[in-house]
């Protein structure tokens, strides 16, 4: 098994943190994982992406060439980063921030940021809501491993809120 994922959005949305957590969870499950990232010079507000490769065997080429999954948290990210998605891949969108849905066969729209604000209490949890959705929709790694990685990575005083955000994303993905 080898899977390539791209988490994308704008700087400040936490897509890099989400990808790091996802890769750490995969390693905790005994998989090989490579994580890389890039963002515009604006740091906040510019396009950013983080990529993760998961595999059951050693990864020799640490760059995503054709992702199986693309998460796009903004319109700009959707437009810029979904183009090389595998034809049978999955495009996951924040439905409120990506109003112009790219023409692609497998699209899942979830109100990620809205759920973060209304159910988790702040937009800053959107990346973890998205992580919960990605985890459920892909089933590449288990929820418990991702939860443990969240608990190990976020500031101690935010663990409860972040775990709640993860569960919100997991539950939102159930609908699709």
N, C-alpha and C positions, 0 to 999 in steps of 0.2 A: 504494500500500500504506500503510495506517495500522493500527497495532497498539497496544493498550493493555494494560499489565501492572501487576499489583499484587503486591508482595512484602510479606508480613505475618508477624508473629510477636510476640515480646515484646521490650521494650527490653533491649539487651545481646546479642541474637542476631546482630546485624550485618546485618539486612535492608536498612537504609538504605545501608550500604556496598556491599552487593551490587547494589542498584539504581543507585547512582552509577557503579559499574564497568560495569554493563550499558549505561547511557546513553553513557558515554565510548567504549565499544567501537563502539556504533552510529554515533556521530559520526566515529570513525576510519574507518569503512567508507563515509562519505559520506552517511549518512542524517541527517535532522533528528531531534532528540531533545529531550525535555523531561523533567526529573525533579523530583518534589516529594516531600515527606515530612511525616509527622505522628506524634506519639507522646504517650502520656499523661504527666501530670505526674510520675509515678513515675520516669521515665527508664529505670530498670532494672526489669524485671518487668512493667511496664504494657504494654498493647497498643500496637503500633507498626505503621506501614505506610509503604511508599515506593512511589511510582508512577512509571512510565515510559511515555511515549508515543513511539513510533517512527513515522516517516513518510518518504515519498519527496518530500514537498512541505512547504511552510511550515506550521507548527502555529500556529493562531490562538487556539485555546482550550486552555490548558495544564493542564486538569484531566481526569482519567479519569472518564468518565461510565458506561461499561459495558465492563469489562475483557474482553479476549480470554483472558487467563491470570491466574489467582490462585495464588500460592504461599502456603501457610499452614504455618507452622512450629510452631504451637501450637493447641490446641483452641479457646481463646478467639479467636484470630485467624481460624480457620476459621469459627466461628460468626458473627463480627462482619463479616467482609469478603468473603465469597463471594456474598452475596445478589444483587448486581447483575451477576454474571458473565453474559456472553452465553450464550444457551441452547446454542449449539454450542461454547462455550468450553472451556477446560481447567483443571481444578482439580488442583494438585499439592500433595500432603500429606506431611509428615514422619509416616510411619505409626506410629511409636512415641509421638509426642507428640499425635497426633490420633486417639484410639481410636474416637471416635464420628464416623464418616464421614458428612458431609452427603449428603443424597439429591440426587445430581447425576449427569447422564448420563456425562460424561467425567472420570473421576477416575484419577489416577496416584498410587499410594502407594509411597514410597521411604523406607527407614530412614535418613534424612539425618543426623541427629545420631549415630546408632549408627555409621554409616560414618565420620563425622568422628573419632569417638573411637577406633574399632578400626583404621582403615586410615590415617588422616591423623595420628593421635596426640593429638588434643585436640578437645573440643567447640567450641572457638572457631573451628574451620575449617568448621563446619556451613553458614555462609552461603555459603562458596565451593563446597562440595559441592553445595549447592542451586543455585548459579549455573551450575555445570557441567550439572546435570540440566535446568534451564530452557533453557539454550542448545541442548542436543541435542533436547529435546522440541518446541521451537517452531521451530527453524531460521530465526528471524527475522534473526539475525546469525551470523557465522561463529565457530567455535571459536578460530581464531588471533587474531582481533580481541579477543575476550574475554580470552584468555591475555595478550596484550600489555597490555591495560588493567589486569589483575590485577598484572602485573609493575610497572607504573607507579604503582599506587595503594598497594600494601601496603608495610610497612617492609622495607627491603632485606634484613635478616637473616631474613625470613620468606618470601622469594620462592619458594624451592624447595618449602617445605611447602605454600604456597598453590597453586602450580601442580599439585602432587600432588593436593591436595584437589579442584581443578577437574577434573582427569582422573578422579578417583574418581566424582564426580557425573556426568560425561559417560558413563562406562562403566556406571554403575548404571542410567542412563536407557535404555540399549540393550536391557535386558531387557523393557521395556514397549514 
